[in-house]
Amino acid sequence: MTITLPRKLAAEFLGTLLLVVAVVGSGILASDLAGDAAAITLFINSVATGCALVVLIWMFGGVSGAHLNPVVSLAALLLRQQPLREALAYVGAQVAGSIAGIAVVHTMFGLPWLDASRHMRSGGDMWFSEVVATFGLVGAIIAIGRQRPQAVPVAVGLYITAAYWFTGSSAFANPALTLARALTDTYCGIRLADVPAYGLAQVAGAALATAVFGWLVPVPRAAES
């Protein structure tokens, strides 16, 4: 059965929506339950996000590839795995899904559908953290995808869970998710004014990873033919 572009876009929309629900929803509940215990809140948020990512990639990977992230679509474009028109359509679906996800999670917790964040996340250390986080994420997808593609869902979930802890920014690593988090004044929020710098850092990390791992890990011969 041919998987049409509308099906792929629906998968990207729904997958990104559910990813935002997992990230922001677990952040809200964890901060409510843990109070001032920041480490416990981050632990719950990171584990919930990582587990959700594994399931979502399994759910939607066979339909759209489960990019769920504009920089993953950018990498696919740069590696000539996806045409420009489709990559742009994916990004549109991801952004729309991320915003819808905020409305869904806010409704679950009795909050306004959209609520501008006042949580400042800015500075060179944060931006560099996003370069590193996104570099590792895209690098893992490319390298593991070329060597053990069946392991990608678990690898991505594990990487993001770990990156919450080893980066100063707690590893947003996703421009659509970053934009959505500007629309929630909760634990996971980020000021809209801080979003562009995060997005640029994420694109830089993804582009660097695509260049490095695209060269470092050869395409399997079966895939070349």
C-alpha positions as CSV (number, residue, x, y, z in Angstrom):
1,M,0.0,0.0,0.0
2,T,1.3,3.4,-1.0
3,I,1.6,5.8,1.9
4,T,0.4,9.2,0.6
5,L,1.7,12.6,1.7
6,P,-1.6,13.4,3.6
7,R,-1.1,10.2,5.7
8,K,2.5,11.2,6.3
9,L,1.5,14.7,7.4
10,A,-1.2,13.4,9.6
11,A,1.4,11.1,11.3
12,E,3.7,14.0,11.8
13,F,0.9,16.2,13.2
14,L,-0.4,13.6,15.6
15,G,3.1,12.4,16.6
16,T,4.3,15.9,17.4
17,L,1.1,16.7,19.3
18,L,1.5,13.6,21.5
19,L,5.2,14.4,22.0
20,V,4.3,17.9,23.3
21,V,1.6,16.4,25.5
22,A,4.1,14.0,27.0
23,V,6.8,16.6,27.6
24,V,4.7,19.4,28.9
25,G,2.1,17.3,30.7
26,S,4.8,15.3,32.6
27,G,6.5,18.6,33.5
28,I,3.3,20.1,34.9
29,L,2.4,17.0,37.0
30,A,5.9,16.4,38.1
31,S,6.3,20.0,39.3
32,D,3.0,19.8,41.1
33,L,3.9,16.6,42.9
34,A,7.5,17.3,43.6
35,G,7.2,20.9,44.6
36,D,10.6,22.4,45.2
37,A,12.4,19.2,44.6
38,A,13.9,20.2,41.2
39,A,15.9,17.0,40.7
40,I,12.8,14.8,41.1
41,T,10.8,17.0,38.7
42,L,13.5,16.8,36.1
43,F,13.9,13.1,36.6
44,I,10.2,12.5,36.0
45,N,10.0,14.8,33.1
46,S,13.0,13.2,31.4
47,V,11.9,9.6,31.9
48,A,8.4,10.4,30.7
49,T,9.7,12.2,27.6
50,G,12.2,9.4,26.7
51,C,9.6,6.6,27.1
52,A,7.1,8.6,25.0
53,L,9.6,9.1,22.3
54,V,10.3,5.4,22.0
55,V,6.6,4.6,21.6
56,L,5.8,7.5,19.3
57,I,8.7,6.5,16.9
58,W,7.4,2.9,16.9
59,M,3.8,4.2,16.3
60,F,4.5,6.6,13.4
61,G,7.9,5.4,12.0
62,G,6.4,3.2,9.4
63,V,4.1,5.9,8.1
64,S,6.2,9.1,8.0
65,G,9.5,8.1,9.5
66,A,8.5,9.8,12.7
67,H,10.6,12.9,12.3
68,L,8.5,14.8,14.9
69,N,11.1,17.5,14.7
70,P,12.0,20.1,12.0
71,V,15.8,19.5,12.4
72,V,15.3,15.8,11.6
73,S,13.4,16.8,8.5
74,L,16.3,19.2,7.7
75,A,18.8,16.4,8.0
76,A,16.7,14.2,5.7
77,L,16.6,17.0,3.2
78,L,20.4,17.6,3.4
79,L,21.0,13.9,3.0
80,R,18.7,13.8,-0.1
81,Q,16.3,11.4,1.7
82,Q,13.4,13.8,1.3
83,P,12.4,16.3,-1.3
84,L,12.2,20.0,-0.4
85,R,8.4,20.2,-0.8
86,E,7.8,17.2,1.5
87,A,10.3,18.5,4.1
88,L,8.6,21.9,4.2
89,A,5.2,20.2,4.5
90,Y,6.6,18.0,7.4
91,V,7.8,21.1,9.2
92,G,4.3,22.8,8.9
93,A,2.6,19.7,10.3
94,Q,5.1,19.5,13.1
95,V,4.6,23.1,14.1
96,A,0.8,22.8,13.9
97,G,0.9,19.6,15.9
98,S,3.1,21.1,18.6
99,I,0.8,24.1,19.1
100,A,-2.3,21.8,19.2
101,G,-0.5,19.7,21.7
102,I,-0.2,22.7,24.1
103,A,-4.0,23.2,23.8
104,V,-4.6,19.6,24.6
105,V,-2.3,19.4,27.6
106,H,-3.6,22.7,29.0
107,T,-7.2,21.4,28.7
108,M,-6.2,18.3,30.6
109,F,-4.9,20.4,33.5
110,G,-7.6,23.1,33.5
111,L,-5.4,25.8,32.1
112,P,-6.0,28.4,29.3
113,W,-5.4,26.8,25.8
114,L,-2.4,29.0,25.2
115,D,-0.5,31.0,27.8
116,A,2.6,32.9,27.0
117,S,5.6,31.8,29.0
118,R,7.6,34.1,31.2
119,H,10.4,31.6,31.9
120,M,13.7,33.1,30.7
121,R,16.1,30.7,29.1
122,S,18.9,32.8,27.5
123,G,22.7,33.1,27.3
124,G,25.6,31.6,25.5
125,D,25.7,28.5,27.7
126,M,22.1,27.7,26.9
127,W,22.6,28.2,23.2
128,F,25.7,26.1,23.1
129,S,23.9,23.4,25.1
130,E,21.3,23.3,22.4
131,V,24.0,22.9,19.7
132,V,25.4,20.0,21.6
133,A,22.1,18.4,22.4
134,T,20.8,18.6,18.8
135,F,24.2,17.5,17.4
136,G,24.0,14.3,19.4
137,L,20.3,13.7,18.6
138,V,20.7,14.0,14.9
139,G,24.0,12.2,14.9
140,A,22.4,9.3,16.8
141,I,19.6,9.1,14.2
142,I,21.9,9.1,11.3
143,A,24.6,6.8,12.6
144,I,22.3,4.2,14.3
145,G,19.8,4.5,11.4
146,R,22.5,3.4,9.0
147,Q,23.9,0.6,11.2
148,R,21.0,-0.7,13.3
149,P,17.8,1.0,12.1
150,Q,15.6,-1.2,14.3
151,A,17.4,0.3,17.4
152,V,16.6,4.0,16.5
153,P,13.4,4.3,18.6
154,V,15.1,3.1,21.8
155,A,18.3,5.0,21.1
156,V,16.5,8.3,20.6
157,G,14.5,7.8,23.8
158,L,17.6,7.0,25.8
159,Y,19.6,9.8,24.3
160,I,17.0,12.5,25.1
161,T,16.5,11.1,28.6
162,A,20.2,11.4,29.2
163,A,20.5,14.8,27.5
164,Y,18.0,16.3,29.9
165,W,20.7,15.8,32.5
166,F,24.0,16.5,30.8
167,T,23.0,19.8,29.0
168,G,22.5,23.2,30.7
169,S,19.3,23.8,28.7
170,S,17.7,20.4,29.4
171,A,17.9,19.5,25.7
172,F,15.0,21.0,23.9
173,A,16.7,19.9,20.6
174,N,13.5,20.5,18.5
175,P,12.4,23.9,17.1
176,A,8.7,23.0,16.9
177,L,8.7,21.8,20.5
178,T,10.6,25.0,21.5
179,L,8.0,27.2,19.9
180,A,5.2,25.3,21.6
181,R,6.9,25.7,25.0
182,A,6.7,29.4,24.5
183,L,2.9,29.0,24.8
184,T,2.9,27.4,28.2
185,D,3.7,29.3,31.4
186,T,4.5,26.1,33.2
187,Y,7.6,24.2,34.2
188,C,8.6,23.5,30.6
189,G,8.0,27.0,29.3
190,I,10.4,29.4,27.5
191,R,9.9,33.1,26.7
192,L,9.0,33.7,23.1
193,A,11.9,36.2,22.9
194,D,14.3,33.3,23.7
195,V,12.9,31.0,21.0
196,P,14.8,32.3,17.9
197,A,18.3,31.8,19.5
198,Y,17.3,28.3,20.6
199,G,16.0,27.5,17.1
200,L,19.2,28.8,15.4
201,A,21.4,26.8,17.8
202,Q,19.3,23.7,17.1
203,V,19.6,24.1,13.3
204,A,23.4,24.7,13.6
205,G,23.7,21.5,15.7
206,A,21.6,19.5,13.2
207,A,23.5,20.8,10.2
208,L,26.9,20.0,11.8
209,A,25.8,16.5,12.8
210,T,24.5,15.9,9.3
211,A,27.9,16.8,7.8
212,V,29.9,14.9,10.3
213,F,27.9,11.7,10.6
214,G,26.9,11.7,7.0
215,W,30.6,11.4,6.2
216,L,31.6,9.3,9.2
217,V,29.1,6.4,8.9
218,P,28.8,5.2,5.3
219,V,25.4,4.4,3.7
220,P,25.0,0.6,3.6
221,R,25.5,-0.8,0.1
222,A,21.9,-2.2,0.0
223,A,20.6,1.3,0.7
224,E,22.8,2.8,-2.0
225,S,21.4,0.4,-4.6
